[in-house]
Amino acid sequence: MAAPDLRDRLAELEVEHATLLTELEAFHAEYLRRVGVIDVQVQELQARLLAATGPRVDADAAQRRYRESTTALEAVPAPPGPPPSEDLKTLFRDAAKRMHPDLQTDPAGRGHAEAFMKQLNQAYTAGDADAIGNLVRQWETSPYATAAPSGAAPTPALAAAVEQAEQRLEQTRASSLATLMEQTFLASMQGRDLLQELRWNAEEELANVRLRVATLDT
């Protein structure tokens, strides 16, 4: 595969990954709002039970899970806007082809590109096309802006960058959150609301834990 094709492939992988991360962020927020609010109550009561009756190590672990869940709930973002449009994906793809860190050959250039890519991902998540355009204009005036000549031979570094991007995408797709999102989508195709089912399960568990706590307090 020629270098321009590898650059295109690298940029496309970054679009797919950024889009997936945006979808996962929105799904995670919905999960926390619908299911997490119940889970955190369960974990709080479980921590109380273990503190009173269980081994110290189990009680500490339960308290830690409760604190982590509480922190996650406090950080739940507002409901997201519409998914990225095709125009926004095109803007992101073109920008990534210009400023991807793996296209740089020295540490200074890579660090500069990483800072730009971080801002690019943030702008993409926010759906801010103007911000992406501004980043591209800033990049083009930087000393690290480069353009590969048409038909240039691929380099081992560029091929490795594509392979690493593919691995990052697959790792994200294989994550527990992505798996749950896929299961939720498949359930919706069958007319089921998986998150509602999980909430019902959590509410049932909460009722059981409350009974145990009430017994402990008597």
C-alpha positions in Angstrom: 0.0 0.0 0.0 1.4 3.4 -1.0 2.1 6.1 1.6 -0.9 8.3 0.6 -3.1 5.2 1.0 -1.7 4.5 4.4 -2.2 8.1 5.4 -5.8 7.8 4.3 -6.2 4.5 6.2 -4.7 6.0 9.4 -7.0 9.0 9.2 -10.0 6.8 8.6 -9.1 4.7 11.7 -8.9 7.8 13.8 -12.3 8.8 12.6 -13.8 5.4 13.5 -12.1 5.5 16.9 -13.1 9.0 17.8 -16.7 8.3 16.7 -16.8 5.2 18.8 -15.4 7.0 21.8 -18.1 9.7 21.4 -20.8 7.0 21.2 -19.4 5.2 24.3 -19.3 8.5 26.3 -22.9 9.1 25.5 -23.9 5.5 26.3 -22.0 5.5 29.6 -23.7 8.7 30.6 -27.1 7.2 29.9 -26.2 4.0 31.7 -25.2 6.0 34.8 -28.3 8.1 34.7 -30.6 5.0 34.4 -28.8 2.2 36.2 -25.8 3.7 38.0 -28.0 5.8 40.3 -29.4 2.5 41.6 -26.1 0.7 41.7 -24.4 3.3 43.8 -27.2 2.9 46.4 -26.6 -0.8 46.4 -22.9 -0.4 46.8 -23.3 2.1 49.7 -25.5 -0.4 51.7 -23.2 -3.3 50.8 -20.3 -1.3 52.2 -22.2 -0.7 55.4 -23.0 -4.4 55.7 -19.4 -5.5 55.2 -18.1 -2.8 57.6 -20.3 -4.3 60.3 -20.1 -8.1 59.5 -17.4 -8.8 56.9 -13.6 -9.0 56.8 -11.7 -5.7 56.8 -10.3 -6.3 53.3 -13.8 -6.9 51.8 -15.2 -3.9 53.6 -12.4 -1.6 52.3 -12.9 -2.9 48.8 -16.7 -2.3 49.0 -16.1 1.2 50.3 -13.7 1.9 47.4 -16.2 0.7 44.8 -18.8 2.9 46.4 -16.5 6.0 46.2 -15.6 5.2 42.6 -19.2 4.9 41.6 -20.2 8.1 43.4 -17.3 10.0 41.6 -18.5 8.6 38.3 -22.1 9.8 38.9 -20.9 13.2 39.9 -19.0 13.5 36.6 -22.0 12.4 34.3 -22.1 14.9 31.4 -25.2 16.5 30.1 -27.1 14.5 27.5 -25.1 14.7 24.2 -26.1 16.4 21.1 -26.7 14.7 17.7 -24.1 12.2 16.5 -21.2 13.5 14.3 -22.4 14.4 10.8 -20.6 13.1 7.6 -19.3 16.6 7.0 -17.8 16.7 10.5 -16.2 13.3 9.9 -14.7 14.5 6.7 -13.2 17.6 8.5 -11.8 15.4 11.2 -10.4 12.9 8.7 -8.6 15.6 6.7 -7.2 17.2 9.9 -6.0 13.9 11.2 -4.1 13.2 7.9 -2.2 16.5 8.4 -1.4 16.4 12.1 -1.3 12.8 13.3 1.5 12.3 15.7 2.7 9.1 14.1 3.5 11.1 10.9 6.2 13.0 12.8 9.8 11.9 12.7 11.2 13.7 15.8 10.1 13.9 19.5 9.4 17.7 19.3 7.2 17.3 16.3 5.4 14.4 17.9 4.7 16.3 21.1 3.4 19.2 19.1 1.1 16.9 17.0 -0.1 15.1 20.1 -1.3 18.4 21.6 -3.1 19.3 18.4 -4.7 15.8 18.1 -6.0 16.1 21.7 -7.7 19.4 20.8 -8.9 17.9 17.6 -10.6 15.0 19.4 -12.2 17.4 21.9 -13.5 19.5 19.0 -14.9 16.4 17.3 -16.6 15.2 20.4 -18.2 18.7 20.9 -19.3 18.7 17.2 -17.4 22.0 16.7 -16.5 22.3 13.0 -15.2 25.8 13.4 -12.7 24.7 16.1 -11.5 21.9 13.8 -11.0 24.5 11.0 -9.1 26.8 13.3 -6.8 23.9 14.4 -6.0 23.0 10.8 -5.1 26.7 10.0 -2.9 26.8 13.1 -1.3 23.6 12.2 -0.5 24.7 8.6 1.5 27.7 10.0 3.5 25.5 12.4 7.1 24.3 11.5 5.9 20.7 11.8 3.3 20.8 9.0 4.4 18.4 6.3 3.0 17.1 3.1 3.8 13.7 1.7 4.5 13.7 -2.1 2.0 11.9 -4.2 3.0 8.2 -4.7 5.6 8.3 -2.0 6.8 4.9 -0.9 5.4 3.7 2.5 7.7 3.8 5.5 7.9 1.1 8.2 6.9 3.8 10.7 3.7 4.7 8.8 2.8 1.1 8.4 3.4 0.5 12.1 1.2 3.5 12.9 -1.7 2.0 10.9 -1.3 -1.3 12.7 -1.3 0.4 16.1 -4.4 2.4 15.2 -6.1 -0.8 14.2 -5.2 -2.3 17.6 -6.5 0.7 19.5 -9.8 0.5 17.7 -10.1 -3.2 18.3 -9.3 -2.9 22.0 -12.0 -0.2 22.4 -14.5 -2.4 20.5 -13.6 -5.3 22.9 -14.1 -3.2 26.1 -16.8 -4.1 28.5 -18.6 -0.8 27.9 -18.6 -1.3 24.1 -19.8 -4.9 24.6 -22.7 -3.7 26.7 -23.5 -0.9 24.2 -23.7 -3.6 21.4 -25.9 -5.8 23.5 -28.2 -2.9 24.2 -28.4 -2.2 20.5 -29.2 -5.8 19.6 -31.8 -6.0 22.4 -33.5 -2.9 21.0 -33.7 -4.6 17.6 -35.8 -7.2 19.4 -38.0 -4.6 21.1 -36.3 -4.9 24.4 -34.8 -2.1 26.6 -31.8 -3.7 28.1 -30.9 -0.7 30.3 -34.4 -0.8 31.8 -34.0 -4.5 32.5 -30.7 -3.8 34.2 -32.3 -1.1 36.3 -35.1 -3.5 37.4 -32.4 -6.0 38.4 -30.6 -3.3 40.4 -33.8 -2.1 42.1 -34.5 -5.7 43.1 -31.0 -6.0 44.5 -31.4 -2.7 46.3 -34.6 -3.9 48.0 -32.8 -7.1 49.2 -29.9 -5.2 50.6 -32.2 -2.8 52.4 -33.8 -5.8 54.1 -30.5 -7.1 55.2 -29.5 -3.7 56.6 -32.8 -3.4 58.4 -32.2 -6.8 60.0 -28.8 -5.7 61.0 -30.1 -2.5 62.6 -32.7 -4.3 64.7 
